[in-house]
């Protein structure tokens, strides 16, 4: 079933409980520009707690085309296994 932003959520199991994953658009503003990505998480707050550097959005920004959004969604990042932009942020912290 689609969530409020119209994207299908994935389910994954933790122990005996199934958690629904949602896709959120995120922006990392690095001062002279920004990098967009899509992150999969069960709750928006899980992203902001782990990556306070990111702005998290329930749906894509109005200026973003369908093609741009589809590319980001196809390469969505898993909050529990940071790669791409998330891995870069973790590297910057150290």
Backbone as a printed PyTorch tensor [residue, N CA C, xyz], in Angstrom:
tensor([[[  0.8410,  -1.1830,   0.0000],
         [  0.0000,   0.0000,   0.0000],
         [  0.8870,   1.2470,   0.0000]],

        [[  0.6160,   2.2400,  -0.8640],
         [  1.4360,   3.4500,  -0.9160],
         [  1.3150,   4.2610,   0.3670]],

        [[  2.3990,   4.9540,   0.7490],
         [  2.3350,   5.8450,   1.8930],
         [  1.7850,   7.1980,   1.4470]],

        [[  1.8030,   8.1940,   2.3540],
         [  1.2110,   9.5000,   2.0410],
         [  1.8610,  10.1600,   0.8340]],

        [[  3.1310,   9.8770,   0.5850],
         [  3.8250,  10.4970,  -0.5370],
         [  3.6710,   9.6790,  -1.8100]],

        [[  2.9090,   8.5650,  -1.7420],
         [  2.6510,   7.8000,  -2.9350],
         [  3.6960,   6.7590,  -3.2740]],

        [[  4.6410,   6.5190,  -2.3850],
         [  5.6890,   5.5430,  -2.6590],
         [  5.3940,   4.2730,  -1.8820]],

        [[  5.6600,   3.1500,  -2.5070],
         [  5.4730,   1.8670,  -1.8430],
         [  6.5050,   1.7210,  -0.7370]],

        [[  6.0720,   1.2340,   0.3900],
         [  6.9990,   0.9340,   1.4750],
         [  7.4250,  -0.5210,   1.3910]],

        [[  8.6380,  -0.8120,   1.8310],
         [  9.1120,  -2.1920,   1.9020],
         [  8.9940,  -2.6310,   3.3420]],

        [[  8.8370,  -3.9160,   3.5350],
         [  8.8090,  -4.4520,   4.8860],
         [ 10.0750,  -5.2600,   5.1110]],

        [[ 10.6070,  -5.1680,   6.3150],
         [ 11.7160,  -6.0180,   6.6780],
         [ 11.4800,  -6.4810,   8.1050]],

        [[ 12.0480,  -7.6030,   8.4410],
         [ 11.7950,  -8.1960,   9.7480],
         [ 12.9350,  -7.9060,  10.7060]],

        [[ 12.5740,  -7.5490,  11.9180],
         [ 13.5190,  -7.4150,  13.0140],
         [ 12.9730,  -8.3180,  14.1060]],

        [[ 13.6660,  -9.4200,  14.3210],
         [ 13.1370, -10.3830,  15.2840],
         [ 11.8010, -10.8940,  14.7850]],

        [[ 10.7870, -10.7460,  15.5900],
         [  9.4530, -11.2100,  15.2070],
         [  8.6000, -10.1020,  14.6120]],

        [[  9.1040,  -8.8920,  14.5680],
         [  8.2990,  -7.7540,  14.1360],
         [  8.6710,  -7.3110,  12.7250]],

        [[  7.6800,  -6.9930,  11.9300],
         [  7.9190,  -6.4680,  10.5830],
         [  7.8360,  -4.9470,  10.6340]],

        [[  8.8460,  -4.2990,  10.1050],
         [  8.8840,  -2.8360,  10.0760],
         [  8.7130,  -2.3810,   8.6350]],

        [[  7.8500,  -1.4270,   8.4070],
         [  7.6410,  -0.9120,   7.0610],
         [  8.6660,   0.1860,   6.7800]],

        [[  9.3500,   0.0470,   5.6570],
         [ 10.3210,   1.0430,   5.2340],
         [  9.6300,   2.0520,   4.3170]],

        [[  9.9270,   3.3140,   4.5210],
         [  9.4300,   4.3970,   3.6740],
         [ 10.6180,   5.0470,   2.9970]],

        [[ 10.3590,   5.6690,   1.8690],
         [ 11.3980,   6.4200,   1.1780],
         [ 11.1940,   7.9000,   1.4500]],

        [[ 12.2600,   8.5520,   1.8910],
         [ 12.2420,   9.9890,   2.1690],
         [ 13.2930,  10.6740,   1.3130]],

        [[ 12.9540,  11.8240,   0.7750],
         [ 13.9370,  12.6440,   0.0680],
         [ 14.7300,  13.4030,   1.1160]],

        [[ 16.0400,  13.4440,   0.9360],
         [ 16.9010,  14.1630,   1.8750],
         [ 17.8000,  15.1200,   1.1080]],

        [[ 18.1500,  16.2030,   1.7780],
         [ 19.0490,  17.2060,   1.2150],
         [ 20.2010,  17.4210,   2.1750]],

        [[ 21.4020,  17.3270,   1.6420],
         [ 22.6030,  17.6780,   2.3900],
         [ 23.0950,  18.9960,   1.8150]],

        [[ 22.9130,  20.0880,   2.5660],
         [ 23.3180,  21.4190,   2.1350],
         [ 24.7530,  21.6440,   2.5990]],

        [[ 25.6810,  21.6930,   1.6450],
         [ 27.0880,  21.8450,   2.0070],
         [ 27.5970,  23.2700,   1.8090]],

        [[ 26.7000,  24.2210,   1.7600],
         [ 27.1080,  25.6220,   1.7230],
         [ 27.0570,  26.2510,   0.3490]],

        [[ 27.7520,  25.6620,  -0.6170],
         [ 27.7590,  26.2050,  -1.9660],
         [ 26.8370,  25.4220,  -2.8900]],

        [[ 26.0510,  24.5810,  -2.3280],
         [ 25.1180,  23.7580,  -3.0890],
         [ 24.5480,  22.6950,  -2.1860]],

        [[ 23.9230,  21.7340,  -2.8020],
         [ 23.3350,  20.6630,  -2.0150],
         [ 23.3100,  19.3650,  -2.7910]],

        [[ 23.2620,  18.2780,  -2.0660],
         [ 23.1830,  16.9580,  -2.6680],
         [ 21.8810,  16.3040,  -2.2050]],

        [[ 21.1280,  15.7790,  -3.1530],
         [ 19.8590,  15.1160,  -2.8700],
         [ 20.0340,  13.6100,  -2.9310]],

        [[ 19.2560,  12.9060,  -2.1470],
         [ 19.2260,  11.4470,  -2.1720],
         [ 17.8720,  10.9980,  -1.6470]],

        [[ 17.6070,   9.7210,  -1.7910],
         [ 16.4340,   9.1000,  -1.1800],
         [ 16.9480,   8.0820,  -0.1780]],

        [[ 16.4220,   8.1580,   1.0450],
         [ 16.8420,   7.2580,   2.1200],
         [ 15.6410,   6.4440,   2.5740]],

        [[ 15.8630,   5.1480,   2.7450],
         [ 14.8090,   4.2640,   3.2480],
         [ 14.9570,   4.1210,   4.7520]],

        [[ 13.8560,   4.3700,   5.4570],
         [ 13.8350,   4.2660,   6.9200],
         [ 12.4000,   4.0080,   7.3610]],

        [[ 12.2410,   3.4730,   8.5480],
         [ 10.8860,   3.2160,   9.0420],
         [ 10.1990,   4.5070,   9.4870]],

        [[ 11.0020,   5.4900,   9.9470],
         [ 10.4500,   6.7780,  10.3860],
         [ 11.4050,   7.9020,   9.9880]],

        [[ 10.8570,   9.0480,   9.6930],
         [ 11.6640,  10.2210,   9.3530],
         [ 12.6230,  10.5630,  10.4940]],

        [[ 12.1600,  10.4120,  11.7280],
         [ 12.9770,  10.7530,  12.8870],
         [ 14.2320,   9.8790,  12.9900]],

        [[ 14.1670,   8.6570,  12.4870],
         [ 15.3510,   7.7950,  12.5030],
         [ 16.4790,   8.4150,  11.6830]],

        [[ 16.1160,   9.0780,  10.5900],
         [ 17.1210,   9.7330,   9.7370],
         [ 17.6910,  10.9530,  10.4500]],

        [[ 16.8190,  11.8080,  10.9850],
         [ 17.3000,  13.0440,  11.6170],
         [ 18.1050,  12.7700,  12.8830]],

        [[ 17.8020,  11.6780,  13.5860],
         [ 18.5830,  11.3270,  14.7790],
         [ 19.9890,  10.8730,  14.3930]],

        [[ 20.0900,  10.0900,  13.3490],
         [ 21.4020,   9.5480,  12.9540],
         [ 22.1990,  10.5180,  12.0900]],

        [[ 21.4960,  11.3200,  11.2820],
         [ 22.1450,  12.2690,  10.3730],
         [ 21.5020,  13.6510,  10.5210]],

        [[ 21.8230,  14.3650,  11.6050],
         [ 21.2180,  15.6940,  11.7990],
         [ 21.6350,  16.7020,  10.7240]],

        [[ 22.6580,  16.3690,   9.9440],
         [ 23.1060,  17.2540,   8.8610],
         [ 22.1020,  17.3000,   7.7100]],

        [[ 21.2040,  16.3430,   7.6500],
         [ 20.2630,  16.2380,   6.5320],
         [ 18.9360,  16.9120,   6.8320]],

        [[ 18.3740,  17.5150,   5.8080],
         [ 16.9780,  17.9640,   5.8570],
         [ 16.1580,  16.8370,   5.2360]],

        [[ 15.0730,  16.4440,   5.8770],
         [ 14.2830,  15.2950,   5.4340],
         [ 12.9090,  15.7640,   4.9880]],

        [[ 12.4660,  15.2600,   3.8340],
         [ 11.1880,  15.6520,   3.2480],
         [ 10.3240,  14.4160,   2.9970]],

        [[  9.0350,  14.5450,   3.2700],
         [  8.0940,  13.4420,   3.0370],
         [  7.8540,  13.1900,   1.5580]],

        [[  7.9950,  14.2300,   0.7590],
         [  7.7880,  14.0690,  -0.6860],
         [  8.8120,  14.9060,  -1.4320]],

        [[  8.9210,  14.6460,  -2.6970],
         [  9.9270,  15.3510,  -3.4950],
         [  9.5750,  16.8260,  -3.6230]],

        [[ 10.6100,  17.6590,  -3.8050],
         [ 10.3540,  19.0890,  -3.9790],
         [  9.6480,  19.3510,  -5.3140]],

        [[  8.8930,  20.4040,  -5.3710],
         [  8.1090,  20.7300,  -6.5540],
         [  8.9190,  20.9410,  -7.8180]],

        [[ 10.1570,  21.4080,  -7.6940],
         [ 10.9870,  21.6710,  -8.8720],
         [ 11.5790,  20.4000,  -9.4770]],

        [[ 11.5810,  19.3010,  -8.7240],
         [ 12.2240,  18.0730,  -9.1850],
         [ 11.3350,  17.3560, -10.1960]],

        [[ 11.9230,  16.9780, -11.3320],
         [ 11.1500,  16.2990, -12.3730],
         [ 10.9010,  14.8310, -11.9930]],

        [[  9.9650,  14.2010, -12.7020],
         [  9.6980,  12.7800, -12.4860],
         [ 10.9510,  11.9480, -12.7340]],

        [[ 11.7040,  12.2870, -13.7830],
         [ 12.9200,  11.5440, -14.1130],
         [ 13.9790,  11.6760, -13.0130]],

        [[ 14.1630,  12.8910, -12.5040],
         [ 15.1390,  13.1010, -11.4360],
         [ 14.7450,  12.3070, -10.1890]],

        [[ 13.4750,  12.3600,  -9.8350],
         [ 12.9930,  11.6300,  -8.6610],
         [ 13.1380,  10.1260,  -8.8530]],

        [[ 12.8290,   9.6410, -10.0380],
         [ 12.9340,   8.2010, -10.3200],
         [ 14.3730,   7.7220, -10.1950]],

        [[ 15.3330,   8.5300, -10.6640],
         [ 16.7510,   8.1500, -10.5430],
         [ 17.1740,   8.0670,  -9.0820]],

        [[ 16.7530,   9.0460,  -8.2900],
         [ 17.0920,   9.0180,  -6.8680],
         [ 16.4360,   7.8250,  -6.1720]],

        [[ 15.1710,   7.5810,  -6.4940],
         [ 14.4570,   6.4650,  -5.8680],
         [ 15.0790,   5.1250,  -6.2500]],

        [[ 15.5280,   4.9970,  -7.5020],
         [ 16.1480,   3.7460,  -7.9510],
         [ 17.4610,   3.4840,  -7.2260]],

        [[ 18.1350,   4.5270,  -6.8020],
         [ 19.4000,   4.3740,  -6.0710],
         [ 19.2450,   4.6830,  -4.5930]],

        [[ 18.0750,   4.3960,  -4.0540],
         [ 17.8030,   4.7520,  -2.6570],
         [ 18.8250,   4.1290,  -1.7060]],

        [[ 19.0820,   4.8410,  -0.6250],
         [ 20.0830,   4.4400,   0.3590],
         [ 19.4020,   3.8420,   1.5810]],

        [[ 20.0100,   2.8360,   2.1640],
         [ 19.4780,   2.1740,   3.3440],
         [ 20.1120,   2.8040,   4.5790]],

        [[ 19.2920,   3.3330,   5.4580],
         [ 19.7850,   3.9870,   6.6660],
         [ 20.6380,   3.0380,   7.5060]],

        [[ 20.2850,   1.7680,   7.5090],
         [ 20.9960,   0.7940,   8.3420],
         [ 22.3140,   0.3250,   7.7230]],

        [[ 22.4990,   0.5440,   6.4370],
         [ 23.7440,   0.1780,   5.7510],
         [ 24.2020,   1.3780,   4.9280]],

        [[ 24.7520,   2.4040,   5.6000],
         [ 25.0960,   3.6500,   4.9100],
         [ 26.0570,   3.4480,   3.7400]],

        [[ 25.6880,   4.0370,   2.6200],
         [ 26.5330,   4.0690,   1.4350],
         [ 26.2980,   5.4160,   0.7660]],

        [[ 27.0290,   5.6820,  -0.2840],
         [ 26.8250,   6.9220,  -1.0300],
         [ 26.9180,   8.1530,  -0.1470]],

        [[ 25.9360,   9.0140,  -0.2300],
         [ 25.9140,  10.2670,   0.5230],
         [ 26.0240,  10.0240,   2.0240]],

        [[ 25.3330,   9.0120,   2.5320],
         [ 25.3760,   8.7370,   3.9720],
         [ 26.7850,   8.3470,   4.4140]],

        [[ 27.4480,   7.5230,   3.6400],
         [ 28.8290,   7.1270,   3.9570],
         [ 29.7610,   8.3340,   3.8910]],

        [[ 29.5380,   9.2170,   2.9230],
         [ 30.3630,  10.4220,   2.8000],
         [ 30.2240,  11.3130,   4.0320]],

        [[ 29.0070,  11.4420,   4.5390],
         [ 28.7850,  12.2680,   5.7430],
         [ 29.5140,  11.6450,   6.9340]],

        [[ 29.4350,  10.3280,   7.0710],
         [ 30.1330,   9.6620,   8.1780],
         [ 31.6390,   9.8610,   8.0720]],

        [[ 32.2010,   9.8380,   6.8670],
         [ 33.6340,  10.0590,   6.6680],
         [ 34.0170,  11.4810,   7.0680]],

        [[ 33.1610,  12.4570,   6.7190],
         [ 33.4500,  13.8550,   7.0680],
         [ 33.4950,  14.0590,   8.5650]],

        [[ 32.7000,  13.3110,   9.3030],
         [ 32.6630,  13.4510,  10.7660],
         [ 33.9640,  13.0100,  11.4200]],

        [[ 34.6500,  12.0590,  10.8120],
         [ 35.8540,  11.5100,  11.4700],
         [ 37.1110,  12.2380,  11.0680]]])
